[in-house]
Amino acid sequence: MLTGELKNKVDKIWETLWTAGISNPLTVIEQLNCLLFIKGLDDEHN
């Protein structure tokens, strides 16, 4: 289950992608997955 803070962060990213013209939900989910993967790599590197 999403907490309020996490849900707000996801909603903000979703809105940013929507504003940028990425309106296909599957594309948005794909982009979110890529961002989370890259963040995980960065966290592991640090």
PDB file of N, CA, C, O and CB in Angstrom:
ATOM      1  N   MET A   1       0.840  -1.177   0.000  1.00  0.00           N
ATOM      2  CA  MET A   1       0.000   0.000   0.000  1.00  0.00           C
ATOM      3  C   MET A   1       0.891   1.248   0.000  1.00  0.00           C
ATOM      4  O   MET A   1       1.929   1.284   0.660  1.00  0.00           O
ATOM      5  CB  MET A   1      -0.959  -0.006   1.221  1.00  0.00           C
ATOM      6  N   LEU A   2       0.475   2.242  -0.733  1.00  0.00           N
ATOM      7  CA  LEU A   2       1.236   3.485  -0.810  1.00  0.00           C
ATOM      8  C   LEU A   2       0.923   4.389   0.378  1.00  0.00           C
ATOM      9  O   LEU A   2      -0.235   4.585   0.748  1.00  0.00           O
ATOM     10  CB  LEU A   2       0.938   4.215  -2.124  1.00  0.00           C
ATOM     11  N   THR A   3       1.977   4.927   0.957  1.00  0.00           N
ATOM     12  CA  THR A   3       1.768   5.904   2.021  1.00  0.00           C
ATOM     13  C   THR A   3       1.441   7.245   1.381  1.00  0.00           C
ATOM     14  O   THR A   3       1.622   7.421   0.177  1.00  0.00           O
ATOM     15  CB  THR A   3       3.022   6.015   2.949  1.00  0.00           C
ATOM     16  N   GLY A   4       0.966   8.179   2.175  1.00  0.00           N
ATOM     17  CA  GLY A   4       0.597   9.492   1.655  1.00  0.00           C
ATOM     18  C   GLY A   4       1.771  10.203   1.003  1.00  0.00           C
ATOM     19  O   GLY A   4       1.630  10.794  -0.068  1.00  0.00           O
ATOM     20  N   GLU A   5       2.939  10.144   1.655  1.00  0.00           N
ATOM     21  CA  GLU A   5       4.119  10.830   1.132  1.00  0.00           C
ATOM     22  C   GLU A   5       4.579  10.205  -0.184  1.00  0.00           C
ATOM     23  O   GLU A   5       4.884  10.918  -1.140  1.00  0.00           O
ATOM     24  CB  GLU A   5       5.257  10.794   2.160  1.00  0.00           C
ATOM     25  N   LEU A   6       4.629   8.873  -0.232  1.00  0.00           N
ATOM     26  CA  LEU A   6       5.057   8.193  -1.456  1.00  0.00           C
ATOM     27  C   LEU A   6       4.065   8.434  -2.591  1.00  0.00           C
ATOM     28  O   LEU A   6       4.460   8.664  -3.734  1.00  0.00           O
ATOM     29  CB  LEU A   6       5.213   6.686  -1.204  1.00  0.00           C
ATOM     30  N   LYS A   7       2.770   8.378  -2.263  1.00  0.00           N
ATOM     31  CA  LYS A   7       1.744   8.621  -3.283  1.00  0.00           C
ATOM     32  C   LYS A   7       1.872  10.025  -3.856  1.00  0.00           C
ATOM     33  O   LYS A   7       1.721  10.220  -5.062  1.00  0.00           O
ATOM     34  CB  LYS A   7       0.339   8.418  -2.694  1.00  0.00           C
ATOM     35  N   ASN A   8       2.150  11.006  -2.998  1.00  0.00           N
ATOM     36  CA  ASN A   8       2.323  12.378  -3.473  1.00  0.00           C
ATOM     37  C   ASN A   8       3.522  12.497  -4.400  1.00  0.00           C
ATOM     38  O   ASN A   8       3.467  13.220  -5.394  1.00  0.00           O
ATOM     39  CB  ASN A   8       2.480  13.331  -2.294  1.00  0.00           C
ATOM     40  N   LYS A   9       4.602  11.797  -4.086  1.00  0.00           N
ATOM     41  CA  LYS A   9       5.787  11.837  -4.943  1.00  0.00           C
ATOM     42  C   LYS A   9       5.502  11.215  -6.314  1.00  0.00           C
ATOM     43  O   LYS A   9       5.888  11.760  -7.348  1.00  0.00           O
ATOM     44  CB  LYS A   9       6.958  11.106  -4.265  1.00  0.00           C
ATOM     45  N   VAL A  10       4.824  10.072  -6.303  1.00  0.00           N
ATOM     46  CA  VAL A  10       4.477   9.412  -7.564  1.00  0.00           C
ATOM     47  C   VAL A  10       3.529  10.288  -8.372  1.00  0.00           C
ATOM     48  O   VAL A  10       3.688  10.413  -9.586  1.00  0.00           O
ATOM     49  CB  VAL A  10       3.837   8.029  -7.303  1.00  0.00           C
ATOM     50  N   ASP A  11       2.548  10.895  -7.716  1.00  0.00           N
ATOM     51  CA  ASP A  11       1.609  11.783  -8.406  1.00  0.00           C
ATOM     52  C   ASP A  11       2.327  12.980  -9.021  1.00  0.00           C
ATOM     53  O   ASP A  11       1.987  13.406 -10.125  1.00  0.00           O
ATOM     54  CB  ASP A  11       0.524  12.267  -7.439  1.00  0.00           C
ATOM     55  N   LYS A  12       3.315  13.522  -8.318  1.00  0.00           N
ATOM     56  CA  LYS A  12       4.059  14.666  -8.837  1.00  0.00           C
ATOM     57  C   LYS A  12       4.857  14.273 -10.086  1.00  0.00           C
ATOM     58  O   LYS A  12       4.888  15.014 -11.069  1.00  0.00           O
ATOM     59  CB  LYS A  12       5.001  15.228  -7.755  1.00  0.00           C
ATOM     60  N   ILE A  13       5.501  13.104 -10.036  1.00  0.00           N
ATOM     61  CA  ILE A  13       6.257  12.626 -11.207  1.00  0.00           C
ATOM     62  C   ILE A  13       5.298  12.364 -12.367  1.00  0.00           C
ATOM     63  O   ILE A  13       5.577  12.720 -13.512  1.00  0.00           O
ATOM     64  CB  ILE A  13       7.061  11.330 -10.861  1.00  0.00           C
ATOM     65  N   TRP A  14       4.159  11.733 -12.051  1.00  0.00           N
ATOM     66  CA  TRP A  14       3.151  11.443 -13.086  1.00  0.00           C
ATOM     67  C   TRP A  14       2.692  12.739 -13.749  1.00  0.00           C
ATOM     68  O   TRP A  14       2.588  12.811 -14.973  1.00  0.00           O
ATOM     69  CB  TRP A  14       1.933  10.690 -12.476  1.00  0.00           C
ATOM     70  N   GLU A  15       2.418  13.759 -12.941  1.00  0.00           N
ATOM     71  CA  GLU A  15       1.963  15.041 -13.469  1.00  0.00           C
ATOM     72  C   GLU A  15       3.045  15.705 -14.337  1.00  0.00           C
ATOM     73  O   GLU A  15       2.746  16.307 -15.368  1.00  0.00           O
ATOM     74  CB  GLU A  15       1.563  15.975 -12.316  1.00  0.00           C
ATOM     75  N   THR A  16       4.289  15.583 -13.906  1.00  0.00           N
ATOM     76  CA  THR A  16       5.399  16.142 -14.688  1.00  0.00           C
ATOM     77  C   THR A  16       5.488  15.467 -16.050  1.00  0.00           C
ATOM     78  O   THR A  16       5.637  16.142 -17.069  1.00  0.00           O
ATOM     79  CB  THR A  16       6.733  15.984 -13.929  1.00  0.00           C
ATOM     80  N   LEU A  17       5.398  14.144 -16.074  1.00  0.00           N
ATOM     81  CA  LEU A  17       5.457  13.421 -17.350  1.00  0.00           C
ATOM     82  C   LEU A  17       4.244  13.765 -18.216  1.00  0.00           C
ATOM     83  O   LEU A  17       4.372  13.920 -19.430  1.00  0.00           O
ATOM     84  CB  LEU A  17       5.526  11.894 -17.108  1.00  0.00           C
ATOM     85  N   TRP A  18       3.063  13.883 -17.592  1.00  0.00           N
ATOM     86  CA  TRP A  18       1.844  14.235 -18.335  1.00  0.00           C
ATOM     87  C   TRP A  18       2.005  15.614 -18.978  1.00  0.00           C
ATOM     88  O   TRP A  18       1.654  15.808 -20.142  1.00  0.00           O
ATOM     89  CB  TRP A  18       0.598  14.217 -17.398  1.00  0.00           C
ATOM     90  N   THR A  19       2.539  16.565 -18.213  1.00  0.00           N
ATOM     91  CA  THR A  19       2.745  17.924 -18.711  1.00  0.00           C
ATOM     92  C   THR A  19       3.741  17.940 -19.860  1.00  0.00           C
ATOM     93  O   THR A  19       3.636  18.761 -20.771  1.00  0.00           O
ATOM     94  CB  THR A  19       3.229  18.839 -17.585  1.00  0.00           C
ATOM     95  N   ALA A  20       4.713  17.022 -19.812  1.00  0.00           N
ATOM     96  CA  ALA A  20       5.725  16.934 -20.863  1.00  0.00           C
ATOM     97  C   ALA A  20       5.184  16.264 -22.129  1.00  0.00           C
ATOM     98  O   ALA A  20       5.876  16.198 -23.145  1.00  0.00           O
ATOM     99  CB  ALA A  20       6.938  16.169 -20.353  1.00  0.00           C
ATOM    100  N   GLY A  21       3.943  15.766 -22.064  1.00  0.00           N
ATOM    101  CA  GLY A  21       3.328  15.196 -23.249  1.00  0.00           C
ATOM    102  C   GLY A  21       3.312  13.673 -23.276  1.00  0.00           C
ATOM    103  O   GLY A  21       2.904  13.079 -24.274  1.00  0.00           O
ATOM    104  N   ILE A  22       3.747  13.036 -22.200  1.00  0.00           N
ATOM    105  CA  ILE A  22       3.712  11.570 -22.134  1.00  0.00           C
ATOM    106  C   ILE A  22       2.408  11.190 -21.452  1.00  0.00           C
ATOM    107  O   ILE A  22       2.312  11.180 -20.225  1.00  0.00           O
ATOM    108  CB  ILE A  22       4.965  10.979 -21.359  1.00  0.00           C
ATOM    109  N   SER A  23       1.408  10.877 -22.264  1.00  0.00           N
ATOM    110  CA  SER A  23       0.077  10.648 -21.712  1.00  0.00           C
ATOM    111  C   SER A  23      -0.328   9.181 -21.695  1.00  0.00           C
ATOM    112  O   SER A  23      -1.367   8.834 -21.133  1.00  0.00           O
ATOM    113  CB  SER A  23      -0.928  11.428 -22.492  1.00  0.00           C
ATOM    114  N   ASN A  24       0.476   8.318 -22.301  1.00  0.00           N
ATOM    115  CA  ASN A  24       0.164   6.896 -22.298  1.00  0.00           C
ATOM    116  C   ASN A  24       0.574   6.313 -20.944  1.00  0.00           C
ATOM    117  O   ASN A  24       1.750   6.371 -20.587  1.00  0.00           O
ATOM    118  CB  ASN A  24       0.887   6.156 -23.473  1.00  0.00           C
ATOM    119  N   PRO A  25      -0.370   5.755 -20.187  1.00  0.00           N
ATOM    120  CA  PRO A  25      -0.030   5.231 -18.862  1.00  0.00           C
ATOM    121  C   PRO A  25       1.074   4.181 -18.874  1.00  0.00           C
ATOM    122  O   PRO A  25       1.881   4.132 -17.946  1.00  0.00           O
ATOM    123  CB  PRO A  25      -1.249   4.646 -18.233  1.00  0.00           C
ATOM    124  N   LEU A  26       1.126   3.347 -19.899  1.00  0.00           N
ATOM    125  CA  LEU A  26       2.180   2.333 -19.970  1.00  0.00           C
ATOM    126  C   LEU A  26       3.553   2.970 -20.141  1.00  0.00           C
ATOM    127  O   LEU A  26       4.536   2.492 -19.576  1.00  0.00           O
ATOM    128  CB  LEU A  26       1.908   1.363 -21.120  1.00  0.00           C
ATOM    129  N   THR A  27       3.624   4.033 -20.909  1.00  0.00           N
ATOM    130  CA  THR A  27       4.883   4.751 -21.087  1.00  0.00           C
ATOM    131  C   THR A  27       5.311   5.407 -19.788  1.00  0.00           C
ATOM    132  O   THR A  27       6.494   5.409 -19.448  1.00  0.00           O
ATOM    133  CB  THR A  27       4.755   5.803 -22.192  1.00  0.00           C
ATOM    134  N   VAL A  28       4.353   5.962 -19.064  1.00  0.00           N
ATOM    135  CA  VAL A  28       4.671   6.597 -17.779  1.00  0.00           C
ATOM    136  C   VAL A  28       5.207   5.554 -16.803  1.00  0.00           C
ATOM    137  O   VAL A  28       6.203   5.801 -16.122  1.00  0.00           O
ATOM    138  CB  VAL A  28       3.420   7.300 -17.185  1.00  0.00           C
ATOM    139  N   ILE A  29       4.567   4.406 -16.727  1.00  0.00           N
ATOM    140  CA  ILE A  29       5.025   3.342 -15.832  1.00  0.00           C
ATOM    141  C   ILE A  29       6.413   2.868 -16.237  1.00  0.00           C
ATOM    142  O   ILE A  29       7.259   2.617 -15.378  1.00  0.00           O
ATOM    143  CB  ILE A  29       4.035   2.161 -15.839  1.00  0.00           C
ATOM    144  N   GLU A  30       6.655   2.745 -17.539  1.00  0.00           N
ATOM    145  CA  GLU A  30       7.971   2.347 -18.026  1.00  0.00           C
ATOM    146  C   GLU A  30       9.034   3.362 -17.602  1.00  0.00           C
ATOM    147  O   GLU A  30      10.120   2.981 -17.164  1.00  0.00           O
ATOM    148  CB  GLU A  30       7.953   2.199 -19.556  1.00  0.00           C
ATOM    149  N   GLN A  31       8.726   4.639 -17.733  1.00  0.00           N
ATOM    150  CA  GLN A  31       9.669   5.687 -17.347  1.00  0.00           C
ATOM    151  C   GLN A  31       9.922   5.674 -15.834  1.00  0.00           C
ATOM    152  O   GLN A  31      11.058   5.850 -15.393  1.00  0.00           O
ATOM    153  CB  GLN A  31       9.143   7.063 -17.784  1.00  0.00           C
ATOM    154  N   LEU A  32       8.864   5.467 -15.042  1.00  0.00           N
ATOM    155  CA  LEU A  32       9.021   5.378 -13.594  1.00  0.00           C
ATOM    156  C   LEU A  32       9.918   4.199 -13.217  1.00  0.00           C
ATOM    157  O   LEU A  32      10.764   4.317 -12.330  1.00  0.00           O
ATOM    158  CB  LEU A  32       7.649   5.242 -12.914  1.00  0.00           C
ATOM    159  N   ASN A  33       9.734   3.067 -13.888  1.00  0.00           N
ATOM    160  CA  ASN A  33      10.578   1.899 -13.630  1.00  0.00           C
ATOM    161  C   ASN A  33      12.037   2.199 -13.942  1.00  0.00           C
ATOM    162  O   ASN A  33      12.926   1.816 -13.182  1.00  0.00           O
ATOM    163  CB  ASN A  33      10.101   0.701 -14.456  1.00  0.00           C
ATOM    164  N   CYS A  34      12.288   2.874 -15.043  1.00  0.00           N
ATOM    165  CA  CYS A  34      13.664   3.238 -15.400  1.00  0.00           C
ATOM    166  C   CYS A  34      14.267   4.164 -14.354  1.00  0.00           C
ATOM    167  O   CYS A  34      15.417   3.983 -13.954  1.00  0.00           O
ATOM    168  CB  CYS A  34      13.706   3.907 -16.784  1.00  0.00           C
ATOM    169  N   LEU A  35      13.498   5.159 -13.907  1.00  0.00           N
ATOM    170  CA  LEU A  35      13.996   6.087 -12.891  1.00  0.00           C
ATOM    171  C   LEU A  35      14.308   5.362 -11.584  1.00  0.00           C
ATOM    172  O   LEU A  35      15.328   5.635 -10.951  1.00  0.00           O
ATOM    173  CB  LEU A  35      12.973   7.201 -12.643  1.00  0.00           C
ATOM    174  N   LEU A  36      13.436   4.442 -11.177  1.00  0.00           N
ATOM    175  CA  LEU A  36      13.675   3.690  -9.946  1.00  0.00           C
ATOM    176  C   LEU A  36      14.892   2.788 -10.075  1.00  0.00           C
ATOM    177  O   LEU A  36      15.656   2.646  -9.120  1.00  0.00           O
ATOM    178  CB  LEU A  36      12.448   2.859  -9.585  1.00  0.00           C
ATOM    179  N   PHE A  37      15.085   2.180 -11.233  1.00  0.00           N
ATOM    180  CA  PHE A  37      16.247   1.322 -11.467  1.00  0.00           C
ATOM    181  C   PHE A  37      17.531   2.135 -11.396  1.00  0.00           C
ATOM    182  O   PHE A  37      18.503   1.724 -10.762  1.00  0.00           O
ATOM    183  CB  PHE A  37      16.137   0.619 -12.830  1.00  0.00           C
ATOM    184  N   ILE A  38      17.527   3.292 -12.050  1.00  0.00           N
ATOM    185  CA  ILE A  38      18.711   4.155 -12.041  1.00  0.00           C
ATOM    186  C   ILE A  38      18.994   4.650 -10.619  1.00  0.00           C
ATOM    187  O   ILE A  38      20.152   4.720 -10.207  1.00  0.00           O
ATOM    188  CB  ILE A  38      18.517   5.359 -13.005  1.00  0.00           C
ATOM    189  N   LYS A  39      17.949   4.991  -9.873  1.00  0.00           N
ATOM    190  CA  LYS A  39      18.147   5.425  -8.482  1.00  0.00           C
ATOM    191  C   LYS A  39      18.737   4.296  -7.655  1.00  0.00           C
ATOM    192  O   LYS A  39      19.618   4.530  -6.828  1.00  0.00           O
ATOM    193  CB  LYS A  39      16.815   5.900  -7.860  1.00  0.00           C
ATOM    194  N   GLY A  40      18.264   3.080  -7.866  1.00  0.00           N
ATOM    195  CA  GLY A  40      18.808   1.930  -7.145  1.00  0.00           C
ATOM    196  C   GLY A  40      20.280   1.722  -7.451  1.00  0.00           C
ATOM    197  O   GLY A  40      21.070   1.430  -6.553  1.00  0.00           O
ATOM    198  N   LEU A  41      20.650   1.871  -8.717  1.00  0.00           N
ATOM    199  CA  LEU A  41      22.063   1.757  -9.091  1.00  0.00           C
ATOM    200  C   LEU A  41      22.892   2.849  -8.433  1.00  0.00           C
ATOM    201  O   LEU A  41      24.002   2.599  -7.963  1.00  0.00           O
ATOM    202  CB  LEU A  41      22.222   1.824 -10.612  1.00  0.00           C
ATOM    203  N   ASP A  42      22.352   4.054  -8.404  1.00  0.00           N
ATOM    204  CA  ASP A  42      23.072   5.177  -7.795  1.00  0.00           C
ATOM    205  C   ASP A  42      23.244   4.961  -6.289  1.00  0.00           C
ATOM    206  O   ASP A  42      24.312   5.220  -5.735  1.00  0.00           O
ATOM    207  CB  ASP A  42      22.326   6.504  -8.061  1.00  0.00           C
ATOM    208  N   ASP A  43      22.191   4.488  -5.640  1.00  0.00           N
ATOM    209  CA  ASP A  43      22.272   4.222  -4.200  1.00  0.00           C
ATOM    210  C   ASP A  43      23.297   3.130  -3.905  1.00  0.00           C
ATOM    211  O   ASP A  43      24.042   3.213  -2.929  1.00  0.00           O
ATOM    212  CB  ASP A  43      20.893   3.816  -3.647  1.00  0.00           C
ATOM    213  N   GLU A  44      23.327   2.110  -4.755  1.00  0.00           N
ATOM    214  CA  GLU A  44      24.288   1.014  -4.561  1.00  0.00           C
ATOM    215  C   GLU A  44      25.717   1.500  -4.783  1.00  0.00           C
ATOM    216  O   GLU A  44      26.640   1.081  -4.083  1.00  0.00           O
ATOM    217  CB  GLU A  44      23.974  -0.156  -5.515  1.00  0.00           C
ATOM    218  N   HIS A  45      25.890   2.379  -5.754  1.00  0.00           N
ATOM    219  CA  HIS A  45      27.220   2.911  -6.063  1.00  0.00           C
ATOM    220  C   HIS A  45      27.745   3.769  -4.923  1.00  0.00           C
ATOM    221  O   HIS A  45      28.936   3.740  -4.614  1.00  0.00           O
ATOM    222  CB  HIS A  45      27.184   3.727  -7.357  1.00  0.00           C
ATOM    223  N   ASN A  46      26.855   4.535  -4.298  1.00  0.00           N
ATOM    224  CA  ASN A  46      27.267   5.417  -3.200  1.00  0.00           C
ATOM    225  C   ASN A  46      27.380   4.617  -1.936  1.00  0.00           C
ATOM    226  O   ASN A  46      27.715   5.166  -0.887  1.00  0.00           O
ATOM    227  CB  ASN A  46      26.277   6.580  -3.009  1.00  0.00           C
TER     228      ASN A  46
END
